[in-house]
C-alpha cells in the first residue's frame, strides 16, 4: 500500500485515525501494531511473517544482552538479521554474479548455477537496520531492553516509517512508545507535513519520473547530448522529491500519532562538497553507518590508510544496501572515492574557493553518480555517460530536447530547482513572524485560514494528479 494511493488516502488512513483517536491511550500501541501489520500484509501477504521473524530475533537478542548473555545476543542479532537480509535481497545477485563469472571463463559448472527468483520483502533493509541498532545500543549501554514485545513490535512495524524509512532508532522514540500525547496542534503540523510530502511526490517526482524513464529506456542514438543531461537532471530531482516527499509524509504521519521522527533530508543539492552532501542526504542512513560501522571499524582514528579503508568499506556497504546490483556498488564506491579525495586535501580547497564553484563541483559529481544508480547495468551506465560527454552515434532524433520541454515539465523543473533550496522553509519563518507581529485577531485568523485553504488546495491538486496518472512508483520501496 502506497501513501500516495487512493486506498490509503481515502480508506486506510481516515479509518485508522478515527479509531486511533477514539481509543484510550493504553490501547494505542496495540492498535498501531495491528494496523501496521495490516498495512504491510495488504501488499506483501504472508511475507509479513519475515518482518515478525526479524522483530522476534532482535527482541530476543536484546533480552539476552540485558540478561548478561551479551555476546550471544549480539551474534543472534547480527547473524539472524543479516541472514534474512542476505537470503531475500542478495541470493539472486550472488548466484547471477558467480554464474556470469563461470560463464565468462567457460567453467564446467556454469549451467548448474541457477536459482528461482526470490521475492524481496518491502522495507527489509530498513527494519533490519532498526533491529540491529536496537541490540547494539543495549550492548553499548545506551538503552534498556523493552520487556514488551507489543511495544517493540510497534517500534519495528509502525507503518509511517516501515516501508522506506527514515531509519528510526529505538532510543529516539522510546519515551513516546511508553507515553505520548496527541494534541490538535501536533495533528495539524503532521497533516501539513504530510500534504507537502504528498505534493512533492505526486506533482513533482512523478512528473520528473516520466521524463527520466523515457530517456533512460530509449536507445542513446535517439536523443541528443542535451537530452541526456536533461534525463539525469530529471532523475536527480525525481529521486530527491520522491524520497524526501516520502520522508515528509512519514514524519507527518508520525506526528499525527504522537511520535517525533528526526529529519531525513536537509537540502542536499545545496551542498558544497560530497562530504557535505552525505550530511544532508538520507541522514538516518548515513548517521547509521557512521555510528554502527564506521566508528566501530576505527573511524578516522589511526593512519590515513586505515581511515581510507574504513571509508571504502562503509561506502561499499552503502551501495550494496541500496540494491543487489553492481551499479549500486559502483555508485557507493564512486562516492567513497570522492570523499577520500576530499579528505586528502580537496576538501580544504573547497572551503576556501568561491561558493558557486564548490557547489558546481558537488552537483556534477552527484549527477554523474546518479547515472550508475539509475542505469539498468554497468554497460548502460557507461553508454549514457558517453552520451552526456557528446560521444556516440546520432541517428534520427526521436526525443529531441523540445520533445520534453512542454509547459508542465518546464514548470516542474523551475519549481523543482527552487524547492531544492530552503525557500519554503524561509517562507514559513517569515509567515509565522508576520502572524506574531499582527495584533489584530481577525487578521491573524484570516491569514491562518488562507494558509489552511492553500494546503487544502494543494491536497486537491495532488489528488487530481493522482487520478489522472497511473504512474506512481516510490524509488526507495525496492530497498
FIPATI-823271 format. One line per field, with one value per residue (C-alpha): z, x negated, y negated; residue number from 1. Coordinates in Angstrom, 2 decimals, decimal comma. Layout:
c3 = [Z	...]
c1 = [X	...]
c2 = [Y	...]
seq = [NUM	...]
***
This chain:
c3 = [0,00	-1,04	0,97	-2,35	-3,31	-3,21	-0,98	1,66	1,44	1,45	3,19	5,39	6,83	7,71	9,41	11,19	12,57	13,67	15,60	16,97	18,40	19,89	21,66	25,19	25,20	26,73	23,52	21,11	20,72	20,22	17,58	15,84	15,77	14,35	11,78	10,71	10,12	8,06	6,11	5,34	4,60	2,20	-0,46	0,88	2,19	4,02	3,72	6,78	8,71	7,68	9,40	12,53	12,48	12,23	15,08	17,17	16,60	17,76	20,66	21,93	21,20	23,23	26,11	26,05	26,16	29,06	30,96	30,65	27,54	25,72	23,08	22,33	21,97	19,57	17,48	17,31	16,15	13,55	12,18	12,31	10,86	8,19	7,16	6,42	4,55	2,58	1,62	0,38	-1,11	-2,25	-3,07	-6,68	-7,11	-5,75	-7,88	-11,01	-10,39	-9,88	-12,93	-15,04	-13,87	-14,54	-17,97	-18,88	-18,14	-19,59	-16,30	-16,46	-13,63	-15,08	-16,35	-12,92	-11,19	-11,23	-8,58	-8,72	-8,25	-4,59	-3,84	-1,91	1,19	1,04	3,64	4,76	4,57	6,84	9,57	9,56	10,42	13,06	14,75	14,72	16,11	18,93	20,02	19,70	21,67	24,51	24,25	24,49	27,42	25,59	26,22	28,24	26,58	26,22	28,05	25,97	22,51	21,71	22,31	20,49	17,61	17,33	17,02	14,22	12,31	12,68	9,20	8,94	8,67	7,95	4,17	3,21	6,37	7,83	9,85	13,32	16,32	19,36	21,68	19,81	20,35	23,47	25,72	23,22	22,97	26,72	27,00	24,34	23,85	20,62	20,58	17,97	17,23	16,63	14,37	12,38	11,96	10,93	8,39	6,91	6,58	5,02	2,38	1,43	1,07	-0,98	-3,36	-3,72	-4,66	-6,90	-8,61	-8,89	-8,54	-10,83	-13,49	-13,41	-13,45	-16,75	-18,35	-16,82	-17,55	-21,17	-21,80	-19,92	-21,64	-25,15	-27,38	-26,94	-30,66	-30,45	-28,34	-28,16	-25,57	-24,20	-23,77	-21,93	-19,47	-19,10	-18,29	-15,43	-14,08	-14,14	-12,34	-9,69	-8,99	-9,14	-6,53	-4,24	-4,29	-4,29	-1,21	0,68	-0,07	1,43	4,46	4,85	4,77	7,28	9,66	9,29	9,98	12,97	14,43	13,88	16,17	18,69	17,50	16,53	13,91	13,08	9,78	6,92	4,41	4,69	1,14	-0,16	-3,52	-1,89	-0,54	-1,26	-1,08	-1,25	2,49	2,99	0,61	2,81	5,89	4,13	2,08	3,73	7,12	9,03	6,84	6,75	10,53	11,00	9,03	10,94	14,37	13,75	11,12	10,53	14,20	15,28	12,41	13,91	12,11	11,49	14,47	13,25	9,98	6,81	5,15	7,81	7,56	3,78	4,19	6,62	4,24	1,33	3,43	4,52	1,02	-0,45	2,06	1,41	-2,27	-1,52	0,96	-1,79	-4,14	-5,20	-8,34	-9,43	-10,45	-6,82	-5,62	-8,15	-7,12	-3,48	-4,20	-6,51	-3,67	-1,29	-3,65	-3,81	-0,01	0,17	-2,33	-0,25	2,93	1,18	0,53	-1,94	0,94	2,33	-1,12	-1,43	1,87	0,53	-3,06	-4,27	-3,11	-6,60	-7,81	-4,85	-5,43	-9,17	-8,42	-5,99	-8,35	-11,24	-9,08	-7,76	-11,23	-12,69	-9,73	-10,28	-13,75	-12,14	-9,62	-12,34	-15,13	-15,57	-15,76	-15,97	-19,77	-19,96	-17,43	-19,44	-22,68	-21,05	-19,67	-23,14	-24,49	-21,81	-22,94	-26,56	-27,71	-29,56	-32,76	-33,50	-35,56	-36,08	-33,00	-31,72	-28,48	-29,09	-26,12	-27,23	-27,04	-23,23	-22,53	-22,51	-20,05	-17,38	-17,39	-17,70	-14,76	-12,72	-13,44	-12,34	-9,22	-8,54	-8,69	-6,34	-3,81	-3,78	-1,87	1,57	0,07	1,58	4,96	4,88	3,68	6,72	9,03	7,52	7,62	11,32	12,21	10,31	12,27	15,57	14,70	13,74	16,86	15,29	15,93	12,88	10,58	12,15	11,72	8,09	7,24	9,06	7,22	3,91	4,60	5,52	2,36	0,41	1,90	1,09	-2,47	-2,66	-1,47	-4,02	-6,79	-5,73	-5,80	-9,25	-10,49	-8,87	-10,55	-13,96	-13,87	-13,06	-12,86	-9,10	-8,10	-4,90	-5,71	-2,21	-1,85	-3,60	-0,98]
c1 = [0,00	-1,41	-0,99	-0,14	2,54	6,27	6,92	4,53	5,66	9,41	9,85	6,99	5,78	9,16	10,50	7,20	7,04	10,69	10,34	6,91	8,17	11,28	9,36	7,97	4,24	3,39	4,68	2,77	-0,29	1,79	3,95	0,97	-0,85	2,14	2,91	-0,75	-0,73	2,44	0,83	-2,20	-0,24	2,04	-0,65	-3,01	-0,64	-2,37	-5,73	-4,66	-5,97	-9,52	-9,05	-7,71	-10,58	-13,14	-11,42	-11,36	-15,05	-16,12	-13,65	-15,15	-18,68	-18,09	-16,70	-19,79	-22,14	-20,17	-20,38	-24,17	-24,43	-25,98	-27,99	-25,21	-22,68	-24,78	-25,65	-21,98	-21,03	-23,77	-23,63	-19,84	-19,02	-21,73	-20,93	-17,34	-18,51	-21,13	-18,74	-15,93	-17,97	-21,31	-20,92	-19,89	-22,61	-25,32	-24,23	-23,94	-27,39	-29,03	-27,18	-28,41	-31,98	-31,80	-30,27	-32,91	-35,69	-33,78	-33,81	-32,05	-29,58	-28,26	-24,97	-24,08	-24,29	-20,65	-18,11	-14,45	-13,74	-13,23	-10,67	-12,16	-10,12	-9,41	-11,32	-13,57	-16,72	-15,10	-13,71	-16,87	-18,99	-16,50	-16,67	-20,47	-20,78	-18,37	-20,51	-23,82	-22,50	-21,58	-25,03	-26,74	-24,57	-22,71	-19,23	-17,47	-15,76	-11,99	-10,22	-7,05	-7,09	-3,99	-5,86	-8,97	-6,89	-5,15	-8,55	-9,67	-6,41	-4,99	-3,60	-4,68	-8,36	-8,06	-8,44	-11,03	-12,29	-13,55	-15,56	-14,23	-16,36	-14,65	-16,37	-14,78	-11,18	-11,40	-9,78	-6,94	-6,36	-5,76	-3,75	-2,71	-0,02	1,67	2,61	4,67	1,66	-0,58	2,02	2,25	-1,51	-1,61	1,17	-0,60	-3,84	-2,00	-0,28	-3,57	-5,24	-2,33	-2,57	-6,33	-5,76	-2,69	-3,13	-6,92	-8,58	-6,13	-6,48	-10,27	-9,97	-8,11	-10,93	-13,81	-12,36	-11,59	-15,14	-16,93	-14,91	-15,43	-18,40	-21,17	-21,22	-17,60	-18,34	-20,93	-23,61	-21,41	-18,55	-20,88	-21,71	-18,01	-17,43	-19,91	-18,80	-15,20	-16,23	-18,18	-15,08	-12,84	-14,78	-15,06	-11,39	-10,33	-12,33	-12,17	-8,44	-8,03	-10,08	-7,87	-4,78	-6,32	-7,29	-3,83	-2,06	-4,33	-3,25	0,41	-0,01	-2,27	-5,82	-8,59	-10,87	-14,14	-14,63	-15,98	-16,95	-18,48	-18,57	-21,39	-21,63	-22,97	-25,97	-29,48	-31,26	-30,45	-31,06	-28,53	-26,14	-26,16	-25,46	-22,29	-21,14	-19,31	-20,59	-19,18	-21,18	-24,47	-24,37	-23,56	-26,64	-28,72	-27,66	-27,33	-30,01	-32,49	-33,25	-33,40	-35,86	-38,07	-36,72	-39,47	-41,49	-44,81	-46,65	-45,28	-45,42	-43,10	-40,75	-40,52	-39,97	-37,13	-35,58	-35,70	-34,08	-31,31	-30,56	-30,77	-28,14	-26,14	-25,95	-25,12	-22,42	-20,65	-20,41	-21,72	-23,46	-26,95	-25,62	-24,77	-28,14	-29,96	-27,80	-28,76	-32,48	-32,36	-31,09	-33,58	-36,44	-35,41	-35,14	-38,69	-39,92	-38,29	-39,85	-43,23	-43,15	-40,43	-38,04	-40,21	-40,39	-36,59	-36,22	-38,31	-37,09	-34,20	-30,98	-29,37	-32,45	-32,28	-28,56	-29,02	-31,68	-29,36	-26,38	-28,46	-29,87	-26,41	-24,79	-27,41	-26,92	-23,16	-23,78	-25,12	-22,27	-19,59	-21,09	-19,95	-23,53	-27,12	-27,22	-24,14	-25,68	-28,89	-26,95	-24,83	-27,89	-29,43	-26,28	-26,50	-30,08	-28,95	-30,27	-28,47	-26,47	-23,47	-20,59	-17,10	-16,28	-13,05	-13,50	-14,94	-15,12	-11,99	-10,01	-10,07	-10,06	-6,31	-4,60	-4,12	-7,71	-9,22	-7,13	-8,06	-11,77	-11,62	-9,66	-12,00	-15,09	-13,50	-12,25	-15,61	-16,78	-15,44	-12,95	-9,76	-11,48	-12,25	-8,72	-7,30	-9,61	-8,56	-4,90	-4,96	-6,84	-4,22	-1,43	-3,17	-3,55	0,07	2,01	5,46	7,03	9,36	6,38	4,41	7,40	7,88	4,22	4,27	7,43	5,88	2,84	5,03	7,07	3,82	2,88	6,33	5,92	2,51	4,05	6,87	4,36	2,27	5,34	6,23	2,74	3,08	6,43	5,12	1,89	1,28	-2,50	-3,14	-6,35	-8,31	-12,01	-13,08	-10,38	-12,71	-15,43]
c2 = [0,00	-3,36	-6,56	-8,20	-5,67	-6,36	-3,35	-4,72	-8,34	-7,72	-4,36	-3,17	-6,49	-8,08	-4,94	-4,36	-7,91	-7,96	-4,70	-5,65	-8,96	-7,33	-4,58	-5,04	-5,76	-2,37	-0,72	-2,93	-0,69	2,45	0,80	-0,83	2,52	4,37	1,67	1,62	5,38	4,99	2,13	4,33	7,51	5,60	5,71	8,37	11,04	13,87	12,06	10,09	13,11	12,12	8,77	10,51	13,01	10,21	8,38	11,56	12,22	8,77	8,68	11,95	10,71	7,56	9,62	11,89	8,90	7,42	10,73	10,89	13,09	10,15	11,96	14,44	11,64	9,59	12,65	13,64	10,15	9,85	13,40	13,70	10,29	10,27	13,87	12,88	9,79	11,73	14,53	12,32	9,49	10,89	14,60	13,98	11,35	13,67	16,62	14,45	12,93	16,33	17,67	14,77	15,32	19,07	18,50	15,91	18,40	21,38	23,27	26,65	25,94	22,67	24,17	25,58	22,19	21,16	20,23	19,35	15,62	14,72	12,00	9,09	8,15	4,42	2,43	5,30	3,15	0,56	2,80	4,94	1,91	0,79	4,19	4,31	0,78	1,73	4,69	2,84	-0,14	2,24	3,84	0,43	-0,62	-3,40	-1,96	0,72	3,66	3,37	6,19	5,87	7,44	5,40	2,14	3,34	4,71	1,34	-0,34	2,00	2,39	-1,15	-1,87	-5,55	-4,55	-0,83	-0,74	-3,35	-4,96	-7,11	-4,58	-5,34	-4,41	-2,96	-5,45	-8,35	-7,23	-5,02	-7,67	-8,15	-4,39	-4,35	-7,56	-10,06	-12,62	-13,63	-17,30	-19,11	-21,31	-18,28	-16,67	-19,90	-20,15	-16,49	-16,93	-19,95	-17,98	-15,03	-17,18	-18,85	-15,45	-14,13	-17,09	-16,67	-13,03	-13,26	-16,62	-16,87	-13,44	-11,66	-14,38	-14,06	-10,26	-10,32	-12,33	-10,37	-6,93	-7,78	-8,99	-6,22	-3,49	-4,92	-3,96	-6,53	-7,32	-8,52	-11,61	-14,36	-15,15	-17,94	-15,46	-13,09	-15,87	-16,63	-12,95	-12,85	-16,24	-14,99	-11,80	-13,71	-15,80	-12,73	-10,78	-13,79	-14,75	-11,09	-10,13	-13,42	-13,52	-10,05	-11,13	-14,21	-12,01	-9,58	-12,39	-13,92	-10,62	-10,08	-13,41	-12,53	-9,50	-11,24	-10,48	-12,89	-11,33	-13,03	-14,83	-12,73	-15,46	-18,91	-20,31	-18,06	-19,82	-22,99	-21,04	-22,36	-19,00	-15,30	-15,04	-17,83	-16,08	-12,98	-15,08	-16,25	-13,22	-10,29	-11,45	-8,48	-6,05	-7,97	-8,50	-4,79	-3,77	-6,31	-5,05	-1,30	-0,62	-3,45	-4,23	-0,53	0,07	-2,63	-5,70	-8,23	-7,06	-5,74	-6,10	-7,66	-4,25	-2,77	-5,75	-5,34	-1,60	-2,27	-4,81	-2,37	0,36	-1,98	-3,23	0,28	1,41	-1,78	-0,91	2,73	1,68	-0,25	2,68	6,07	4,85	3,88	0,47	-0,32	0,98	-1,21	-4,16	-3,64	-3,23	-6,26	-8,43	-6,85	-7,68	-11,34	-11,52	-10,13	-12,74	-15,48	-14,09	-14,07	-17,82	-18,77	-19,46	-22,26	-23,86	-23,65	-25,51	-28,41	-28,58	-30,74	-29,03	-28,65	-26,72	-24,32	-23,92	-23,25	-20,62	-18,85	-18,87	-17,47	-14,66	-13,80	-13,87	-11,53	-9,22	-9,10	-7,65	-4,47	-4,50	-4,75	-2,61	0,98	2,27	1,05	1,15	-1,09	-3,48	-3,80	-4,32	-7,02	-8,81	-8,74	-10,37	-13,07	-13,69	-14,13	-10,77	-8,00	-7,84	-10,04	-8,70	-10,01	-12,10	-10,56	-12,51	-15,99	-18,33	-20,17	-16,89	-17,10	-20,82	-21,36	-23,69	-21,02	-19,75	-23,23	-24,46	-21,39	-21,94	-25,58	-24,67	-21,74	-23,92	-26,46	-23,90	-22,12	-25,18	-26,23	-28,68	-27,21	-26,92	-30,64	-31,41	-29,59	-31,53	-34,88	-33,82	-32,91	-36,09	-38,06	-36,37	-37,14	-40,81	-41,25	-42,13	-42,06	-38,65	-38,84	-39,48	-36,61	-34,33	-35,38	-34,69	-31,35	-30,29	-31,39	-29,23	-26,24	-26,70	-26,77	-23,39	-22,02	-23,25	-21,57	-18,30	-18,54	-19,27	-16,26	-14,02	-15,37	-14,47	-11,06	-10,42	-11,48	-9,46	-5,80	-6,35	-6,27	-4,42	-5,03	-4,52	-3,51	-0,83	1,62	1,15]
seq = [1	2	3	4	5	6	7	8	9	10	11	12	13	14	15	16	17	18	19	20	21	22	23	24	25	26	27	28	29	30	31	32	33	34	35	36	37	38	39	40	41	42	43	44	45	46	47	48	49	50	51	52	53	54	55	56	57	58	59	60	61	62	63	64	65	66	67	68	69	70	71	72	73	74	75	76	77	78	79	80	81	82	83	84	85	86	87	88	89	90	91	92	93	94	95	96	97	98	99	100	101	102	103	104	105	106	107	108	109	110	111	112	113	114	115	116	117	118	119	120	121	122	123	124	125	126	127	128	129	130	131	132	133	134	135	136	137	138	139	140	141	142	143	144	145	146	147	148	149	150	151	152	153	154	155	156	157	158	159	160	161	162	163	164	165	166	167	168	169	170	171	172	173	174	175	176	177	178	179	180	181	182	183	184	185	186	187	188	189	190	191	192	193	194	195	196	197	198	199	200	201	202	203	204	205	206	207	208	209	210	211	212	213	214	215	216	217	218	219	220	221	222	223	224	225	226	227	228	229	230	231	232	233	234	235	236	237	238	239	240	241	242	243	244	245	246	247	248	249	250	251	252	253	254	255	256	257	258	259	260	261	262	263	264	265	266	267	268	269	270	271	272	273	274	275	276	277	278	279	280	281	282	283	284	285	286	287	288	289	290	291	292	293	294	295	296	297	298	299	300	301	302	303	304	305	306	307	308	309	310	311	312	313	314	315	316	317	318	319	320	321	322	323	324	325	326	327	328	329	330	331	332	333	334	335	336	337	338	339	340	341	342	343	344	345	346	347	348	349	350	351	352	353	354	355	356	357	358	359	360	361	362	363	364	365	366	367	368	369	370	371	372	373	374	375	376	377	378	379	380	381	382	383	384	385	386	387	388	389	390	391	392	393	394	395	396	397	398	399	400	401	402	403	404	405	406	407	408	409	410	411	412	413	414	415	416	417	418	419	420	421	422	423	424	425	426	427	428	429	430	431	432	433	434	435	436	437	438	439	440	441	442	443	444	445	446	447	448	449	450	451	452	453	454	455	456	457	458	459	460	461	462	463	464	465	466	467	468	469	470	471	472	473	474	475	476	477	478	479]
***
